[in-house]
Amino acid sequence: MLSRLLDALLHQNYPRGKFEVIVVEDGSTDATLGICERYASANQGRVRLVHGGSSSGKPSALNRALTVSKGDIVCVFDADSVPEQNALLNAARHFRDKSVAALQGRVQTLNSEVNMLTKFVSYEEAAWCEGYLNGKDALGLFVHLRGSCQFIRRRMLEDLGGWSDRHLSEDMEISARLTERGCRIKYASDVCSWQESPESLVQMFRQRIRWYRGSMEVALKYGRLIRKPSFRTLDAEATLLGPFVLIVSFLSYLLGPLVFASLDGSIVWLLTFGGWAALTTTLAAGAVGLLSVARPKRKRDVLWLPFIYAYWSFQVLLATCALLRIVFKAPREWKRTPRTGTIASADSNLRIQIEGHSSDREATAL
C-alpha cells in the first residue's frame, strides 16, 4: 500500500519543486522501512524519511513530520490512500481564499466491491462527503477534518501547537480547536482520494470504537463551544455528540417491554411507537440519500437498502461499547486498523491510475 501511495503522490499534477513528501516510519515489523528508504534514495529532495524514535500513535507521528516540513500547506494521507492526480492542485486553488484555514477533500472507497460491508461503507462515505459535509459547507456550518485527504495551513498548525496526542480522534479535536478560534474549514468535492474500508466486522469494530470514543471525549471537552453560540459552534457540538445520539435513538426499543408490562401504557406506547416511526423514517431517508450520491448508479443497488437497518444497529452497538470504555476509564490505545491492499472498485479510472503508476515504477527500475 505504501508504494501505491508514494507513486500517486510523486505523479501529482503539480510543480515538482513546490511540494515534498514526508514519510514517518517507526516500529514497523515488515518491509515498510526498506520501501521508505528506497523511495527516499531514488527521489532525493522530494521524498524525506523520518525514522527512529517512538510515536504513541498517528498524532505524535504527524507532529514529528511537522517539525521538518517546509510547505505553506500541510496535507495528510494515510498509508492506504490513493489521491487523484489533481488533488494537490485543486486544493491549492481553494487556499487562494485567505479565509480558508483548513480543507477536507472527498474520500472514496477503493475496495467497495469486496463484500456487503464494504459496499455499505462506500455508500456511507459518499453520503457523508457529498451530502453531509458538502451541505454543511454550503450553509456555513461546521465542517470537520477526517484524518486523511486533509489540508491545513502550516502557520495555523504551529499556532495551535500541532495535533493533540491525548485524543483518539485527533482530526475531530483539531477541527474543534479551529472552530473555537473562529477559523473556517472548507469541504472540496474536487479534491479526491481513495482509501480502503474495513472488510470485516472485526476491522470495523477496532476502527469505529476508536472513532466514537474519540468524538465523545472531544464533545465533552469542547462543550464550551456553545458559550459563544453561532450556527457553526452549535452545529459543531451537535456533530460531536453524534455517537451519543446513536445510543439515545435506541431507547425506544428498550421501552418496548414496558408497553406490555404497564397497565396504563398510553404514554409509553406513544414514546415507543413514535420513536420507532421516527427512526424508520430517518433510516429510509438516509437510504434514499445513499442511492442519490452513489456512483456509478445501478438499479440492483436498491436491493442493498433493507440491510441499512442492520448496519445502523451495529453502529449503535459500537457507540455503546465506546461509551462504556469512557465510563470504566479503559486505557486509550491508538491501534492501527488492519488493511489488505485490495483494489475492488467499480470506478475504472482508479485502476487505470494505479496500473499506470506501477508501470512507470517498473520502467524506472529497468
C-alpha positions in Angstrom: 0.0 0.0 0.0 2.8 2.4 0.8 4.3 2.1 -2.7 0.9 2.7 -4.1 0.5 6.0 -2.1 4.0 7.2 -2.8 3.6 6.6 -6.6 0.3 8.6 -6.5 2.0 11.5 -4.7 5.0 11.6 -7.0 2.8 11.6 -10.0 0.7 14.6 -8.8 -0.1 17.2 -11.5 1.7 19.8 -9.5 5.1 21.7 -9.9 7.8 19.3 -8.8 9.7 21.9 -6.8 6.6 23.1 -4.9 5.8 20.1 -2.7 7.6 17.5 -0.6 6.6 14.0 0.6 7.4 13.2 4.2 7.0 9.6 5.4 7.1 8.9 9.2 8.2 5.3 9.9 8.8 3.8 13.3 8.1 0.4 14.8 7.2 -1.4 11.5 8.0 -5.1 11.6 7.5 -5.8 7.9 9.3 -4.4 4.8 8.0 -0.8 5.3 11.3 0.7 6.3 13.0 -0.8 3.2 10.3 0.7 0.9 10.7 4.1 2.5 14.5 4.0 2.2 14.3 3.0 -1.5 11.9 5.8 -2.4 13.8 8.4 -0.4 17.1 7.4 -2.1 15.5 7.4 -5.6 13.7 10.7 -5.1 16.1 12.8 -3.1 14.8 16.2 -2.3 11.2 15.0 -3.0 10.7 12.1 -0.5 12.0 12.5 3.0 12.1 9.8 5.6 11.6 10.4 9.3 12.7 7.3 11.1 13.7 6.4 14.6 12.3 7.5 17.9 8.9 6.4 19.1 5.4 7.6 18.3 2.5 6.8 20.5 0.1 6.9 17.6 -0.8 8.9 14.5 -0.9 12.4 16.2 2.6 12.2 17.6 3.9 10.9 14.2 2.2 13.8 12.4 3.8 16.3 14.9 7.3 14.8 14.1 6.7 15.3 10.4 5.5 18.9 11.1 8.8 19.8 12.7 10.8 19.0 9.5 8.2 20.2 6.9 8.7 23.4 4.9 5.5 23.8 2.9 2.9 26.6 3.5 0.1 23.9 3.4 0.4 20.6 5.3 -1.6 17.7 3.9 -2.2 14.3 5.4 -2.7 11.0 3.7 -3.0 7.6 5.4 -0.8 4.8 4.0 -3.7 3.1 2.3 -4.7 6.3 0.4 -4.5 6.9 -3.4 -5.0 10.6 -4.1 -6.2 11.5 -7.6 -3.6 13.3 -9.8 -5.1 16.8 -9.4 -5.7 16.5 -5.6 -2.9 18.9 -4.6 -3.5 21.3 -7.5 -7.2 21.6 -6.7 -6.6 22.0 -3.0 -4.0 24.8 -3.6 -6.7 26.7 -5.6 -9.1 26.7 -2.7 -6.4 28.1 -0.4 -6.3 31.2 -2.5 -9.2 32.2 -0.4 -7.5 33.7 2.7 -10.5 32.8 4.9 -9.9 29.1 4.4 -7.7 27.8 7.3 -8.2 24.1 6.5 -9.7 21.9 3.9 -11.2 18.4 3.8 -11.3 16.6 0.5 -13.6 13.9 -0.7 -12.8 10.3 0.4 -13.9 7.4 -1.7 -13.8 3.6 -1.2 -11.3 1.7 -3.3 -12.5 -1.8 -2.2 -16.3 -1.3 -2.4 -16.9 -4.5 -4.4 -15.3 -6.9 -1.9 -18.5 -7.7 0.2 -21.7 -6.3 1.6 -19.9 -4.4 4.4 -17.5 -2.5 2.0 -20.5 -1.7 -0.2 -22.3 -0.1 2.7 -19.3 1.8 3.7 -18.8 3.1 0.2 -22.4 4.4 0.3 -21.8 5.9 3.7 -18.7 7.7 2.5 -20.5 9.1 -0.5 -23.4 10.4 1.6 -21.1 11.7 4.3 -18.9 13.7 1.9 -21.2 14.7 -0.9 -24.4 15.1 1.2 -23.4 15.9 4.7 -20.1 17.8 4.6 -20.9 19.4 1.2 -24.2 20.7 2.7 -22.6 21.9 5.8 -20.0 23.8 3.8 -22.7 25.4 1.6 -24.6 26.6 4.7 -21.5 27.9 6.5 -21.8 25.3 9.3 -19.2 23.0 11.0 -17.0 21.0 8.6 -14.7 18.6 10.4 -11.5 17.1 9.2 -11.4 13.3 8.6 -7.8 12.3 9.2 -6.9 11.6 5.5 -7.0 13.9 2.5 -7.0 16.8 4.8 -5.1 20.1 4.4 -4.2 22.8 7.0 -2.3 26.0 6.7 1.1 25.5 8.3 1.1 28.7 10.3 -2.3 27.7 11.8 -0.9 24.3 12.8 2.0 25.9 14.5 -0.2 28.4 16.3 -2.3 25.5 17.6 0.8 23.6 18.7 0.1 20.7 16.2 -2.1 17.8 16.7 -3.1 16.6 20.2 -1.7 13.1 21.1 -4.0 12.9 24.1 -7.1 12.2 21.9 -8.0 9.2 19.8 -9.7 11.3 17.2 -7.0 13.9 16.5 -8.9 15.1 13.4 -12.1 15.9 15.4 -10.1 17.5 18.2 -8.1 19.9 15.9 -11.4 20.7 14.0 -12.9 21.7 17.3 -9.9 23.9 18.2 -10.0 25.6 14.7 -13.7 26.3 15.1 -13.2 27.6 18.7 -10.8 30.2 17.2 -13.3 31.2 14.5 -11.4 29.5 11.7 -13.1 28.2 8.6 -12.8 24.6 7.5 -13.9 24.1 3.8 -15.1 20.9 2.1 -14.0 20.4 -1.5 -15.5 17.8 -3.8 -12.8 18.2 -6.4 -10.0 17.2 -4.0 -10.4 13.4 -4.2 -8.6 10.5 -2.6 -9.4 6.8 -2.5 -8.8 4.7 0.6 -9.5 1.2 1.9 -12.6 0.4 4.0 -12.9 -2.3 6.7 -13.6 -5.7 5.0 -14.8 -7.4 8.2 -16.8 -6.6 11.3 -13.7 -7.1 13.4 -11.8 -4.5 11.5 -14.7 -2.1 11.7 -15.1 -2.7 15.4 -11.5 -1.7 16.0 -11.8 1.4 13.8 -15.2 2.7 14.9 -14.7 2.1 18.6 -11.7 4.5 18.4 -13.6 7.0 16.3 -16.7 7.0 18.5 -14.8 7.2 21.8 -12.6 10.0 20.4 -15.6 12.0 19.3 -17.4 11.5 22.6 -14.4 12.7 24.5 -13.9 15.8 22.3 -17.6 16.6 22.6 -17.4 16.6 26.4 -14.2 18.7 26.4 -15.4 21.3 23.9 -18.9 21.7 25.3 -17.6 25.2 25.9 -18.2 26.0 22.2 -21.8 26.8 23.0 -20.7 29.6 25.3 -20.3 31.7 22.1 -23.3 30.5 20.3 -23.4 30.7 16.5 -24.7 28.4 13.8 -21.2 27.0 13.4 -20.4 26.4 17.0 -23.8 24.9 17.8 -23.5 22.6 14.8 -20.0 21.6 15.9 -21.3 20.5 19.3 -24.2 18.7 17.7 -21.9 16.9 15.3 -19.5 15.8 18.1 -22.5 14.5 20.1 -23.4 12.2 17.2 -22.3 8.9 18.9 -24.5 9.8 22.0 -27.4 10.4 19.6 -26.9 6.9 18.2 -27.3 5.4 21.6 -30.3 7.5 22.6 -32.1 6.6 19.3 -32.1 3.0 20.5 -34.0 3.8 23.7 -37.4 3.4 22.1 -36.6 -0.3 21.7 -35.7 -0.6 25.4 -39.1 0.9 26.2 -40.9 -2.0 24.3 -41.1 -4.4 27.3 -42.7 -1.6 29.4 -45.5 -1.3 26.9 -46.6 -4.8 27.7 -45.9 -4.6 31.4 -47.8 -1.4 32.1 -51.5 -1.4 32.9 -51.8 2.1 31.6 -49.2 2.4 28.9 -50.6 5.2 26.8 -47.6 7.4 27.2 -45.2 4.5 26.9 -47.0 3.4 23.7 -46.7 7.0 22.3 -43.0 7.2 23.1 -42.2 3.7 21.9 -44.1 3.7 18.6 -43.3 7.4 18.0 -39.6 6.5 18.4 -39.9 3.6 16.0 -41.7 5.7 13.4 -39.1 8.5 13.6 -36.2 6.1 13.4 -37.7 4.2 10.5 -38.4 7.4 8.6 -34.9 8.6 9.2 -33.3 5.4 8.0 -35.5 5.4 4.9 -34.5 9.0 4.1 -30.8 8.0 4.7 -31.2 5.1 2.3 -32.6 7.4 -0.4 -29.7 9.8 0.2 -27.2 7.0 -0.1 -28.5 6.0 -3.5 -28.7 9.6 -4.7 -24.9 10.2 -4.2 -23.6 6.7 -5.1 -21.5 6.5 -8.3 -22.0 4.7 -10.6 -25.8 4.3 -10.3 -27.1 0.8 -10.7 -30.7 -0.3 -10.3 -29.7 -3.5 -8.5 -28.2 -1.5 -5.7 -31.8 -0.9 -4.4 -31.6 -4.5 -3.0 -28.9 -3.3 -0.5 -31.2 -0.9 1.2 -33.0 -3.2 3.7 -29.6 -4.1 5.2 -29.1 -0.4 6.3 -31.2 -1.3 9.4 -28.7 -4.0 10.4 -25.8 -1.7 9.7 -27.3 1.1 11.9 -27.9 -1.4 14.7 -24.2 -2.4 14.6 -23.1 1.2 14.8 -25.3 1.7 17.9 -23.6 -1.3 19.5 -20.2 0.2 18.7 -21.1 3.6 20.1 -22.4 1.9 23.3 -19.1 0.0 23.7 -17.2 3.2 23.2 -19.3 4.9 25.9 -18.6 2.0 28.3 -14.9 2.4 27.7 -15.1 6.0 28.8 -17.3 5.2 31.8 -14.9 2.5 33.0 -11.8 4.5 32.1 -10.3 1.9 29.8 -6.8 2.9 28.6 -6.7 5.0 25.4 -4.9 2.9 22.9 -4.2 4.0 19.3 -4.5 0.8 17.3 -3.9 0.7 13.6 -6.8 -0.7 11.6 -5.6 -3.8 9.6 -5.5 -3.4 5.8 -5.3 -5.9 3.0 -4.3 -3.7 0.0 -7.3 -4.9 -2.0 -8.5 -2.9 -5.0 -12.1 -3.7 -5.9 -13.9 -0.6 -7.2 -16.4 -0.1 -9.9 -14.6 3.0 -11.0 -12.3 2.0 -13.9 -10.3 5.3 -13.6 -8.9 4.3 -10.3 -7.4 1.0 -11.6 -6.0 2.8 -14.7 -4.3 5.4 -12.5 -2.7 2.7 -10.2 -1.7 0.5 -13.0 -0.1 3.4 -14.8 2.0 4.3 -11.8 3.1 0.7 -11.4 4.2 0.6 -15.0 6.2 3.8 -14.6 7.9 2.4 -11.5 8.8 -0.9 -13.2 10.2 1.0 -16.2 12.3 3.2 -13.9 13.7 0.2 -12.2 14.7 -1.4 -15.5 
